[in-house]
């Protein structure tokens, strides 16, 4: 700096003074003075626009990408090593990313599962794909729900996802039918993990303990991990929540007609025994085997429409009527929870529903009230570990057990 030229401090004070004079109507700011330095900052990445694509049952990758001018076959081929985009599902998000203000696609992305995102990007000679792991941040959380209608409605209203509700229902699916046995004012409390990640909807992770109070009955379950890393839920007394039979062939639905030997048939207009339970549900709803079984009938059966019958152990049989599709064949062995078909309205049906029947030793029984066999209790050597989990987590469940 030459002698007599203003220092940085002098220059700042001079500019401040001149600006103050100009603001008061004084002399105009002289020109030719050097501008004060502007601090450098790193270039910000360009904004990106994420556009979700609406996937509905029956959607194809080609039909979704054609309006965007994207080559579905090339995109699918590039992704095949990681996931087949021909199997996109409505409950898994599919979206495209663009740079704000530009027409060129940055990437197509698909939610493979809750923890992985498939990313397909255009490159100079075609397309490349990779899978990004979702960077979840986990925190302990305690939640409670009061149920006035259904677990589904209460859970969604509280911000839980369908996957969260399915995970909760699976804990008690062997002892509670959430379609028929809920009472108004039932309360559900749990302690577990909440998982959060940028750009993703928060969801539940590991569940540690759950208490469900329904019509004066208390159902409690605590998670226990064995020496091989396998997770299972037990009641505090060591009995397993798993039984031989599920309480219902549908996860979430509503009962439209119960077991009634003198029911008036809505189509035939006569008194005719209703030796089963009708579940109203949308066409295509998955129907599951309520226990391990052998398929003894699978196909068309008169007024039952598409029909499946299963033979279980202990002299128990179950059947599933009015299916839109049948997913098993005669003689096939199926496991509890296996998909055997989907809800429909085939045969003598006024609308989509499932007619579910159960026999014990050749006689019809009410599947919604019959006592079903349980599972063996936890081994005695594992009881101290279970008691430690009970003492650790059950006091944190926000819904207390009734006195």
C-alpha positions in Angstrom: 0.0 0.0 0.0 1.4 3.4 -1.0 2.0 6.1 1.6 -1.1 8.2 2.0 -3.5 5.7 0.6 -6.3 4.8 3.1 -5.9 1.7 5.2 -8.7 -0.9 5.4 -10.0 0.6 8.6 -9.8 4.2 7.2 -11.7 3.1 4.1 -14.4 1.4 6.0 -15.0 4.4 8.2 -14.9 6.8 5.2 -17.5 4.7 3.4 -19.7 4.5 6.5 -19.5 8.3 6.9 -20.3 9.0 3.2 -23.2 6.6 3.3 -24.5 8.3 6.4 -24.3 11.7 4.7 -26.1 10.5 1.6 -28.9 9.1 3.7 -29.3 12.5 5.4 -29.4 14.4 2.0 -25.6 15.3 2.2 -23.1 15.1 -0.6 -23.5 12.3 -3.1 -21.2 9.3 -2.7 -18.1 10.0 -4.8 -17.4 7.6 -7.6 -14.1 5.8 -8.2 -13.7 4.5 -4.6 -12.8 0.8 -4.4 -15.6 -1.6 -3.3 -15.2 -3.3 0.0 -14.2 -7.0 -0.4 -17.0 -9.6 -0.6 -16.3 -12.8 1.3 -16.0 -15.8 -0.8 -18.5 -18.7 -0.5 -18.6 -22.1 -2.1 -20.9 -22.6 -5.0 -24.3 -24.1 -3.9 -25.5 -27.2 -5.7 -28.3 -26.5 -8.1 -31.8 -27.1 -6.7 -33.5 -30.4 -7.8 -37.2 -31.0 -8.4 -38.5 -34.5 -7.4 -41.7 -35.5 -9.2 -43.4 -38.6 -7.9 -45.0 -41.0 -10.4 -48.4 -42.4 -9.4 -48.2 -46.2 -9.3 -51.5 -48.0 -9.1 -52.4 -51.8 -9.3 -51.6 -52.8 -12.9 -49.2 -49.9 -13.6 -46.3 -50.7 -15.9 -42.9 -49.0 -16.1 -43.4 -48.4 -19.8 -46.8 -46.7 -19.3 -45.4 -44.4 -16.6 -42.2 -43.4 -18.5 -43.6 -43.1 -22.0 -45.2 -39.6 -21.4 -41.8 -38.4 -20.1 -40.0 -39.6 -23.2 -37.9 -42.1 -21.3 -36.9 -45.5 -22.7 -38.4 -48.0 -20.2 -36.6 -51.0 -21.6 -33.2 -49.4 -21.3 -33.9 -48.1 -17.8 -35.1 -51.6 -16.7 -32.1 -53.3 -18.3 -29.7 -51.0 -16.4 -31.4 -51.7 -13.1 -31.8 -55.5 -13.4 -28.6 -56.3 -11.5 -30.2 -54.6 -8.5 -34.0 -54.9 -8.9 -36.5 -55.7 -11.6 -38.5 -52.5 -12.3 -41.2 -54.6 -14.0 -42.3 -55.5 -10.5 -43.1 -51.9 -9.3 -45.7 -51.8 -6.5 -48.2 -49.1 -5.5 -46.9 -49.0 -1.9 -43.3 -48.3 -3.0 -42.4 -44.8 -4.2 -41.3 -44.2 -7.8 -40.1 -40.7 -8.8 -37.9 -38.8 -11.2 -35.5 -36.0 -10.4 -34.8 -32.9 -12.5 -32.6 -29.9 -12.0 -34.7 -26.9 -11.3 -35.2 -25.0 -14.6 -33.8 -27.7 -16.8 -35.5 -30.4 -18.8 -32.8 -33.0 -18.6 -33.5 -35.9 -16.2 -31.0 -36.3 -13.3 -32.2 -39.7 -12.1 -35.1 -42.1 -11.7 -35.4 -43.6 -8.2 -37.5 -46.4 -6.7 -38.0 -47.5 -3.1 -36.9 -51.1 -3.2 -37.7 -51.4 0.5 -37.6 -49.2 3.6 -33.8 -49.2 3.7 -32.8 -49.1 0.0 -33.4 -46.7 -2.9 -32.6 -47.8 -6.4 -31.2 -44.9 -8.5 -31.0 -45.1 -12.3 -29.0 -42.2 -13.9 -28.4 -41.2 -17.6 -24.8 -41.4 -18.7 -23.0 -40.7 -22.0 -23.6 -44.1 -23.4 -26.9 -45.1 -21.8 -27.9 -45.7 -18.2 -26.3 -46.7 -14.9 -27.9 -47.9 -11.7 -26.8 -48.2 -8.1 -28.6 -48.7 -4.7 -28.3 -46.0 -2.0 -28.7 -47.1 1.6 -31.1 -44.8 3.6 -29.2 -43.1 6.4 -31.7 -43.6 9.2 -31.3 -41.8 12.5 -32.8 -43.8 15.3 -34.3 -42.5 18.6 -36.2 -44.2 21.4 -39.9 -43.3 21.4 -43.0 -44.1 23.4 -46.4 -44.0 21.6 -50.0 -44.5 22.6 -53.3 -44.8 20.7 -56.9 -44.7 21.7 -59.0 -46.7 19.3 -62.6 -45.6 18.7 -63.1 -47.3 15.3 -60.3 -49.5 13.9 -56.6 -49.8 14.6 -56.0 -48.8 11.0 -57.9 -45.5 11.3 -56.4 -44.6 14.7 -52.9 -45.4 13.6 -53.1 -43.4 10.3 -54.6 -40.5 12.2 -51.6 -40.6 14.6 -49.1 -40.5 11.7 -48.2 -44.2 11.6 -47.7 -45.8 8.2 -49.5 -48.9 6.9 -46.2 -50.8 7.4 -46.0 -49.6 11.0 -49.5 -50.8 11.7 -48.9 -54.2 10.0 -45.8 -54.7 12.2 -47.8 -53.9 15.4 -50.7 -56.1 14.3 -48.4 -59.0 13.6 -47.3 -59.2 17.2 -50.8 -60.0 18.4 -52.3 -61.6 15.2 -52.5 -65.0 16.8 -54.5 -63.9 19.8 -56.6 -60.9 18.6 -58.7 -60.5 15.5 -58.4 -56.8 14.8 -61.4 -57.1 12.5 -63.9 -58.4 15.1 -62.6 -58.1 18.6 -61.8 -54.4 19.1 -63.9 -52.5 21.6 -64.4 -48.8 21.6 -61.8 -47.1 23.8 -59.2 -49.8 23.4 -55.7 -48.4 24.1 -52.4 -49.4 22.6 -49.1 -48.4 24.0 -45.6 -49.2 22.8 -42.0 -48.3 23.3 -39.5 -48.7 20.4 -37.5 -46.9 17.8 -38.5 -44.0 15.6 -36.4 -43.8 12.4 -35.9 -40.6 10.5 -34.0 -39.7 7.4 -33.8 -36.7 5.1 -36.5 -36.8 2.4 -38.1 -39.9 3.9 -41.2 -40.3 6.0 -40.5 -41.2 9.6 -41.3 -44.8 10.5 -41.1 -47.2 13.4 -38.0 -49.4 13.7 -37.5 -52.1 16.4 -40.4 -52.5 18.8 -39.3 -53.4 22.3 -42.5 -53.8 24.3 -46.3 -53.4 23.5 -49.4 -53.4 25.8 -52.9 -53.5 24.3 -55.9 -53.0 26.7 -59.1 -54.0 25.0 -62.5 -54.4 26.8 -60.8 -55.1 30.1 -58.4 -57.7 28.7 -54.7 -56.9 28.7 -52.3 -58.2 26.1 -48.6 -57.6 26.7 -45.6 -58.6 24.6 -41.8 -58.0 25.0 -39.1 -58.6 22.4 -36.4 -61.1 23.1 -33.3 -61.8 20.9 -31.8 -65.3 21.3 -28.1 -66.2 21.0 -28.4 -66.7 17.3 -29.8 -63.2 16.8 -33.4 -64.3 16.1 -36.1 -62.0 17.3 -39.4 -63.2 18.9 -42.1 -61.7 21.2 -43.2 -63.3 24.4 -45.7 -62.5 27.1 -44.1 -61.5 30.4 -44.8 -65.0 31.8 -42.7 -66.6 29.0 -45.5 -67.9 26.8 -45.1 -67.2 23.1 -47.4 -64.8 21.3 -47.2 -67.2 18.3 -49.8 -69.9 18.1 -50.7 -72.6 15.6 -53.5 -70.5 14.1 -53.9 -66.9 13.1 -57.2 -65.4 14.4 -58.1 -64.0 10.9 -57.2 -64.7 7.2 -57.1 -61.0 6.5 -54.8 -58.5 8.2 -57.3 -55.5 8.2 -60.9 -55.7 7.1 -64.4 -55.5 8.6 -66.8 -58.3 9.4 -70.0 -58.0 7.4 -71.7 -61.2 8.6 -70.9 -63.5 11.4 -71.4 -67.2 12.1 -75.2 -67.7 12.2 -77.0 -71.1 11.7 -80.3 -69.3 10.9 -79.1 -66.4 8.7 -81.4 -65.1 5.9 -79.5 -65.4 2.6 -79.5 -62.0 0.7 -79.6 -63.5 -2.8 -81.5 -66.7 -2.4 -84.1 -65.1 0.0 -84.4 -68.1 2.2 -83.2 -69.1 5.7 -79.9 -70.8 5.2 -77.2 -71.5 7.7 -74.2 -69.1 7.5 -71.5 -71.5 8.7 -68.7 -69.0 8.5 -67.6 -65.3 8.7 -67.8 -62.8 5.9 -65.1 -60.1 5.7 -65.7 -57.1 3.5 -62.5 -56.0 1.8 -61.5 -54.5 -1.6 -61.0 -56.9 -4.5 -57.4 -58.0 -4.6 -56.8 -57.9 -0.9 -54.4 -60.8 0.0 -55.9 -63.8 1.8 -53.6 -65.9 3.9 -53.6 -69.4 5.3 -54.4 -69.3 9.0 -52.1 -72.2 9.8 -49.7 -74.7 8.2 -51.8 -76.9 5.9 -52.2 -79.1 2.8 -54.4 -77.8 0.1 -57.3 -80.2 -0.5 -59.3 -78.1 -3.0 -58.3 -75.1 -5.2 -60.6 -74.0 -8.0 -64.2 -73.3 -9.0 -66.9 -74.6 -6.6 -70.5 -73.6 -7.4 -71.9 -70.7 -5.4 -68.5 -70.4 -3.5 -66.9 -69.2 -6.8 -63.1 -69.5 -6.7 -62.6 -71.6 -3.6 -59.7 -73.0 -1.5 -59.9 -75.6 1.2 -57.1 -76.4 3.6 -56.4 -79.4 5.9 -54.6 -78.5 9.1 -53.4 -80.7 12.0 -55.6 -81.7 14.9 -58.7 -82.4 12.7 -59.1 -78.7 11.7 -60.1 -77.6 8.2 -60.6 -74.1 6.8 -62.1 -72.8 3.5 -61.9 -69.5 1.6 -64.7 -68.5 -0.9 -65.4 -65.9 -3.6 -61.8 -65.3 -4.4 -60.8 -63.3 -7.4 -57.7 -65.3 -7.9 -56.4 -68.6 -6.5 -52.6 -68.8 -5.7 -52.3 -72.4 -4.7 -52.9 -75.9 -6.2 -54.4 -79.1 -4.8 -51.8 -81.1 -2.8 -49.6 -78.2 -2.1 -48.2 -77.6 1.4 -48.5 -74.1 2.7 -47.2 -72.3 5.8 -49.1 -70.1 8.2 -49.5 -66.6 6.6 -48.9 -67.9 3.0 -50.8 -66.2 0.2 -53.5 -68.6 -1.0 -55.6 -66.1 -3.1 -57.2 -62.7 -3.2 -60.5 -61.3 -2.2 -63.1 -61.2 -5.0 -66.8 -61.5 -5.8 -67.0 -64.8 -7.7 -70.0 -67.2 -7.2 -73.0 -66.1 -5.2 -71.6 -62.8 -3.9 -73.3 -59.4 -3.8 -69.9 -57.7 -3.7 -66.2 -58.2 -2.9 -65.8 -60.1 0.3 -64.2 -63.3 1.8 -66.4 -66.1 3.2 -64.3 -67.9 5.7 -65.3 -71.3 7.3 -63.7 -73.7 9.8 -64.5 -77.3 10.7 -63.2 -79.3 13.7 -63.5 -83.1 13.4 -66.0 -82.6 10.5 -68.3 -80.1 12.3 -68.6 -76.4 11.6 -67.3 -74.2 14.3 -67.2 -70.4 14.7 -63.6 -69.5 13.8 -63.9 -66.2 15.5 -64.6 -67.6 19.0 -63.2 -71.2 19.0 -60.3 -71.8 21.3 -57.2 -72.5 19.2 -54.0 -74.4 20.3 -51.1 -72.3 21.7 -47.3 -72.6 21.3 -44.8 -74.1 23.8 -43.4 -71.7 26.4 -39.9 -70.2 26.5 -37.2 -72.5 27.8 -36.5 -72.1 31.5 -32.8 -71.2 30.8 -34.0 -68.1 28.8 -36.4 -66.8 31.4 -33.8 -64.5 33.2 -33.1 -62.8 29.9 -36.8 -62.3 29.3 -37.4 -60.9 32.8 -34.6 -58.4 32.3 -36.3 -57.2 29.1 -39.6 -57.0 30.9 -38.1 -54.9 33.7 -36.3 -52.7 31.2 -39.1 -51.9 28.8 -42.6 -52.5 30.2 -42.4 -49.6 32.7 -41.8 -47.3 29.7 -44.9 -48.3 27.9 -47.2 -45.2 28.2 -50.5 -47.2 28.6 -50.7 -48.7 32.1 -52.3 -52.0 32.8 -55.7 -51.7 34.7 -55.6 -52.2 38.4 
